[in-house]
Amino acid sequence: MAHLDIHSGVVVANASESERAGFIRRTYLHLGGAILAFVGVETLLIQSGIAESFTHLLSGSMWMWLVVMGLFMAVSYVANNWAHSAISKEMQYAGLGLFVVAEAVVFMPLIYIALARAPDVLSHAGLLTLMLVGGLTFTAFTTRKNFSFLGPALSIGGWIALGVIATSILFGFTLGALFSGIMIIFAAASVLYTTSNIIHEYNSGQHVAASLALFSSVGLMFWYIVQFLMSLTGQE
């Protein structure tokens, strides 16, 4: 086990140019690896028939989605804590891996339904997500502005969105394109906030935790872009 010094590394903003560049490079390489792992796990779940069974299970009871949401929040909390571990790199990677698998499981019904009803939506959503994330990343790195002030608003907005989603599940109404559009803006703010933290807030040894945060924000954006496009095509 590769043990870490709990005091190792410095805040990226105060690090040398080479150390800062290395941290950013490692973060985005890990983000790319997490995305590839997500695609691989999702493909396996779809092709094995697990996604189909899981989707049918969720459609059978409104409570199942609430259970899944609760479990995902719990697993995400654990994964994030592991990814921030100051004890070992193995624990950090276990956290990232756990979150990728949890995200793939939650995405199963959406991906399965999109493939069955409007397969082109996935490629279009992927391209739009890439373009938006690329633009937001460029903005954060070129302006070098600290967007940490977005943190409280994102926290409050996240709980409000969670309440709206839970209410829609309990009472069986569809949130529609407007809600998806609002959540795309929310996800964009999350990407900007996380990217800013990579520049200003993270410790230079926290590239695994930084990549998990980015992966979560990118995944949120992709989810709601898919939902938005499916709403527009009437395939929600």
C-alpha positions as MATLAB code, in Angstrom:
seq = 'MAHLDIHSGVVVANASESERAGFIRRTYLHLGGAILAFVGVETLLIQSGIAESFTHLLSGSMWMWLVVMGLFMAVSYVANNWAHSAISKEMQYAGLGLFVVAEAVVFMPLIYIALARAPDVLSHAGLLTLMLVGGLTFTAFTTRKNFSFLGPALSIGGWIALGVIATSILFGFTLGALFSGIMIIFAAASVLYTTSNIIHEYNSGQHVAASLALFSSVGLMFWYIVQFLMSLTGQE';
ca = [
       0.000    0.000    0.000;
       1.352    3.412   -0.968;
       1.028    5.499    2.207;
       0.682    9.247    1.957;
       1.814   11.995    4.236;
      -1.309   13.796    5.435;
       0.567   17.084    5.047;
       1.988   16.323    1.591;
       1.446   18.720   -1.298;
       0.565   22.386   -1.393;
      -2.433   24.335   -2.617;
      -2.184   24.343   -6.406;
      -2.451   28.134   -6.602;
       0.737   28.401   -4.506;
       2.651   25.624   -6.270;
       5.395   26.079   -8.814;
       4.445   26.315  -12.475;
       5.703   22.803  -13.228;
       3.937   21.295  -10.203;
       0.689   23.075  -11.086;
       0.894   21.909  -14.702;
       1.566   18.351  -13.558;
      -1.437   18.389  -11.240;
      -3.754   19.683  -13.974;
      -2.427   17.123  -16.462;
      -2.929   14.245  -13.994;
      -6.428   15.467  -13.134;
      -7.621   15.508  -16.744;
      -5.926   12.212  -17.562;
      -7.810   10.646  -14.663;
     -11.021   12.306  -15.847;
     -10.510   10.770  -19.286;
      -9.843    7.389  -17.693;
     -12.992    7.661  -15.574;
     -15.091    8.483  -18.648;
     -13.656    5.525  -20.570;
     -14.276    3.244  -17.584;
     -17.846    4.553  -17.349;
     -18.458    3.796  -21.037;
     -17.004    0.313  -20.590;
     -19.107   -0.514  -17.520;
     -22.243    0.962  -19.111;
     -21.702   -1.078  -22.289;
     -21.313   -4.236  -20.223;
     -24.490   -3.506  -18.269;
     -26.466   -2.840  -21.457;
     -25.197   -5.860  -23.378;
     -25.616   -8.249  -20.447;
     -29.321   -7.446  -20.132;
     -28.911   -6.047  -16.611;
     -29.954   -2.573  -17.767;
     -33.190   -3.895  -19.251;
     -34.098   -5.787  -16.079;
     -33.165   -2.809  -13.911;
     -35.288   -0.443  -16.000;
     -38.320   -2.723  -15.741;
     -37.773   -3.007  -11.989;
     -37.750    0.769  -11.580;
     -40.855    1.217  -13.725;
     -42.763   -1.166  -11.478;
     -42.678    1.031   -8.399;
     -42.283    4.760   -7.782;
     -40.458    3.991   -4.545;
     -37.621    2.164   -6.286;
     -36.212    5.382   -7.780;
     -36.209    6.971   -4.338;
     -34.319    3.963   -2.978;
     -31.826    4.176   -5.851;
     -31.349    7.914   -5.282;
     -30.762    7.359   -1.567;
     -28.255    4.579   -2.187;
     -26.451    6.641   -4.827;
     -26.116    9.593   -2.448;
     -24.717    7.310    0.264;
     -22.261    5.633   -2.111;
     -21.217    9.019   -3.536;
     -20.467   10.283   -0.032;
     -18.305    7.244    0.703;
     -16.553    7.415   -2.683;
     -15.764   11.109   -2.261;
     -14.321   10.515    1.204;
     -12.151    7.711   -0.114;
     -10.970    9.844   -3.032;
      -9.870   12.532   -0.546;
      -8.051    9.960    1.581;
      -4.728   11.116    3.023;
      -3.905    7.523    3.981;
      -3.225    5.781    0.685;
      -3.422    6.161   -3.079;
      -5.187    2.797   -3.261;
      -8.056    4.242   -1.225;
      -8.244    7.282   -3.511;
      -8.497    5.102   -6.617;
     -11.045    2.842   -4.903;
     -13.182    5.932   -4.309;
     -12.966    7.008   -7.943;
     -13.705    3.479   -9.148;
     -16.662    3.103   -6.799;
     -18.154    6.385   -8.004;
     -17.738    5.435  -11.682;
     -19.580    2.149  -11.112;
     -22.336    3.860   -9.092;
     -22.765    6.476  -11.821;
     -22.974    3.772  -14.485;
     -25.706    1.961  -12.525;
     -27.767    5.143  -12.102;
     -27.378    5.961  -15.805;
     -28.565    2.494  -16.893;
     -32.282    3.268  -17.336;
     -31.644    6.552  -19.142;
     -29.118    5.018  -21.542;
     -31.293    1.954  -22.131;
     -34.393    4.043  -22.906;
     -32.436    6.445  -25.116;
     -30.960    3.548  -27.124;
     -34.422    2.037  -27.583;
     -36.270    5.234  -28.513;
     -33.808    7.766  -29.889;
     -30.248    6.396  -30.195;
     -28.969    9.511  -31.998;
     -29.689   11.534  -28.867;
     -26.734    9.973  -27.046;
     -24.136   11.000  -29.633;
     -25.635   14.484  -29.907;
     -25.706   14.836  -26.116;
     -22.118   13.648  -25.884;
     -20.980   16.215  -28.445;
     -22.920   19.042  -26.774;
     -21.503   18.071  -23.370;
     -17.975   18.052  -24.772;
     -18.454   21.475  -26.343;
     -19.968   23.039  -23.219;
     -17.384   21.554  -20.858;
     -14.610   22.614  -23.231;
     -15.921   26.176  -23.343;
     -16.331   26.390  -19.568;
     -12.867   24.935  -19.020;
     -11.373   27.454  -21.439;
     -13.162   30.265  -19.605;
     -11.916   29.150  -16.199;
      -8.310   28.739  -17.318;
      -8.070   31.909  -19.402;
      -9.746   34.246  -16.920;
      -8.168   32.540  -13.858;
     -11.104   33.926  -11.881;
     -11.917   32.164   -8.624;
     -15.500   30.920   -8.877;
     -15.595   29.518   -5.332;
     -18.421   31.971   -4.578;
     -20.690   29.633   -6.560;
     -20.346   26.959   -3.858;
     -23.196   28.050   -1.529;
     -25.584   28.641   -4.437;
     -24.791   25.213   -5.889;
     -25.337   23.565   -2.516;
     -28.730   25.221   -2.005;
     -29.723   24.671   -5.634;
     -28.760   21.019   -5.416;
     -31.046   20.388   -2.449;
     -33.904   22.254   -4.139;
     -33.445   20.203   -7.311;
     -33.355   17.001   -5.261;
     -36.624   17.993   -3.576;
     -38.282   18.717   -6.920;
     -37.112   15.378   -8.331;
     -38.326   13.454   -5.272;
     -41.703   15.223   -5.475;
     -42.048   14.350   -9.165;
     -41.368   10.697   -8.387;
     -43.846   10.605   -5.491;
     -46.650   12.307   -7.407;
     -45.859   10.841  -10.816;
     -45.479   13.962  -12.940;
     -42.872   14.635  -15.622;
     -40.465   17.522  -15.089;
     -40.048   18.216  -18.815;
     -37.667   20.246  -20.939;
     -37.800   23.400  -18.799;
     -36.474   21.640  -15.708;
     -33.811   19.870  -17.791;
     -32.753   23.218  -19.249;
     -32.435   24.726  -15.778;
     -30.386   21.745  -14.623;
     -28.060   22.071  -17.625;
     -27.322   25.618  -16.453;
     -26.838   24.272  -12.917;
     -24.424   21.618  -14.227;
     -22.535   24.267  -16.204;
     -22.079   26.298  -13.015;
     -20.882   23.123  -11.282;
     -18.292   22.471  -14.007;
     -17.089   26.066  -13.766;
     -16.916   25.874   -9.967;
     -15.017   22.575   -9.982;
     -12.598   23.715  -12.689;
     -11.921   26.884  -10.728;
     -11.211   24.779   -7.625;
      -8.692   22.751   -9.624;
      -6.812   25.979  -10.309;
      -7.208   27.657   -6.920;
      -8.287   25.326   -4.133;
      -7.088   21.736   -4.470;
      -3.940   20.361   -2.911;
      -1.379   19.302   -5.514;
      -1.708   15.685   -4.349;
      -5.495   15.568   -4.799;
      -5.718   14.917   -8.528;
      -7.870   11.795   -7.988;
     -10.412   13.722   -5.887;
     -10.366   16.577   -8.412;
     -11.046   14.199  -11.293;
     -13.966   12.639   -9.365;
     -15.511   16.079   -8.814;
     -15.134   16.938  -12.498;
     -16.507   13.563  -13.581;
     -19.560   14.101  -11.376;
     -20.234   17.549  -12.876;
     -19.729   16.355  -16.453;
     -22.006   13.370  -15.801;
     -24.715   15.645  -14.433;
     -24.542   17.817  -17.538;
     -24.673   14.818  -19.882;
     -27.684   13.387  -18.009;
     -29.769   16.518  -18.383;
     -28.722   17.204  -21.964;
     -29.955   13.698  -22.833;
     -33.194   14.401  -20.940;
     -33.587   17.769  -22.661;
     -33.074   16.358  -26.163;
     -35.444   13.461  -25.506;
     -38.072   15.937  -24.281;
     -37.733   17.950  -27.469;
     -38.155   14.840  -29.608;
     -41.124   13.613  -27.545;
     -39.257   10.490  -26.466;
     -38.963   11.266  -22.759;
];
